[in-house]
Amino acid sequence: MSIRDIVEGKKQWRAHVARVKALPPDYRIVYQEMQRYLFKVGPTDLVDGGLLPGIVDFFEEGVAAGKGVLEVTGTDVAAFCDDLIKGTRTYADIYQESLTR
């Protein structure tokens, strides 16, 4: 990984954070909780993948449609996150495998 890749990655992350900050407060709170949850148990390629920007896209569509955040995600946000990462290798899977060894 070169310095240029690191700088580009930081630019992309800052742009992502700016998009999150532009969301209404209820969407922003739910996004931050989802991000915390996904960083804890989420897919191993979370940072490199498009999951987090995809969530922001989805939330921006919900805002544009005039929906509340729980209308978009449902009342069980953890289940919504679990559905998003279904079928992908997660840190929780790695931890479970280490316990069974």
C-alpha positions as CSV (number, residue, x, y, z in Angstrom):
1,M,0.0,0.0,0.0
2,S,1.5,3.3,-1.1
3,I,1.2,6.7,0.5
4,R,-1.0,7.7,-2.4
5,D,-3.4,4.8,-1.6
6,I,-3.5,5.9,2.1
7,V,-4.2,9.5,1.2
8,E,-6.9,8.5,-1.3
9,G,-8.5,6.2,1.3
10,K,-8.5,9.1,3.8
11,K,-10.2,11.4,1.3
12,Q,-12.9,8.8,0.6
13,W,-13.5,8.2,4.3
14,R,-13.8,12.0,5.0
15,A,-16.3,12.3,2.1
16,H,-18.2,9.4,3.6
17,V,-18.2,11.0,7.1
18,A,-19.5,14.3,5.5
19,R,-22.4,12.4,3.9
20,V,-23.2,10.8,7.3
21,K,-23.2,14.2,9.0
22,A,-25.5,15.6,6.4
23,L,-28.2,13.0,7.3
24,P,-31.1,14.1,9.7
25,P,-30.3,13.4,13.4
26,D,-32.4,10.2,13.7
27,Y,-30.8,8.7,10.6
28,R,-27.4,9.7,11.8
29,I,-27.9,8.1,15.2
30,V,-29.1,4.8,13.7
31,Y,-26.2,4.8,11.2
32,Q,-23.7,5.3,14.0
33,E,-25.2,2.5,16.0
34,M,-25.2,0.3,12.9
35,Q,-21.6,1.2,12.2
36,R,-20.6,0.3,15.8
37,Y,-22.4,-3.0,15.5
38,L,-20.9,-3.9,12.2
39,F,-17.4,-3.0,13.3
40,K,-17.8,-5.3,16.2
41,V,-19.3,-8.4,14.5
42,G,-19.3,-7.4,10.8
43,P,-17.7,-8.8,7.7
44,T,-13.9,-8.9,7.6
45,D,-13.9,-6.8,4.4
46,L,-16.1,-4.1,5.9
47,V,-13.6,-1.3,5.5
48,D,-12.7,-2.2,1.9
49,G,-16.2,-3.1,0.8
50,G,-19.1,-0.9,-0.2
51,L,-21.4,-1.8,2.7
52,L,-21.2,1.4,4.7
53,P,-21.5,3.8,1.7
54,G,-24.4,1.6,0.5
55,I,-26.1,2.1,3.8
56,V,-25.7,5.9,3.5
57,D,-27.1,5.7,-0.1
58,F,-30.1,3.7,1.3
59,F,-30.6,6.2,4.1
60,E,-30.4,9.2,1.7
61,E,-33.1,7.6,-0.4
62,G,-35.3,7.2,2.7
63,V,-34.8,10.8,3.6
64,A,-35.7,11.9,0.0
65,A,-38.9,9.8,0.2
66,G,-39.8,11.5,3.5
67,K,-39.6,8.3,5.6
68,G,-38.5,8.0,9.2
69,V,-35.4,5.9,9.8
70,L,-37.3,3.1,11.5
71,E,-39.7,2.9,8.5
72,V,-36.6,2.2,6.4
73,T,-34.8,-0.3,8.7
74,G,-37.6,-1.7,10.8
75,T,-37.7,-1.6,14.5
76,D,-35.0,-4.3,15.0
77,V,-31.9,-2.5,13.6
78,A,-29.6,-5.4,14.7
79,A,-31.6,-7.8,12.7
80,F,-31.5,-5.4,9.7
81,C,-27.6,-5.4,10.0
82,D,-27.5,-9.2,10.3
83,D,-29.5,-9.5,7.1
84,L,-27.1,-7.1,5.4
85,I,-24.1,-9.3,6.2
86,K,-25.8,-12.7,5.8
87,G,-23.6,-15.2,4.0
88,T,-20.3,-13.2,4.5
89,R,-17.4,-14.2,6.8
90,T,-17.5,-12.1,9.9
91,Y,-15.3,-11.4,12.9
92,A,-17.8,-13.2,15.0
93,D,-17.4,-16.3,12.8
94,I,-13.6,-16.2,13.2
95,Y,-14.0,-15.9,17.0
96,Q,-16.4,-18.8,17.1
97,E,-14.0,-20.9,15.1
98,S,-11.2,-20.1,17.5
99,L,-13.3,-21.2,20.4
100,T,-14.1,-24.6,18.8
101,R,-10.5,-25.3,18.1
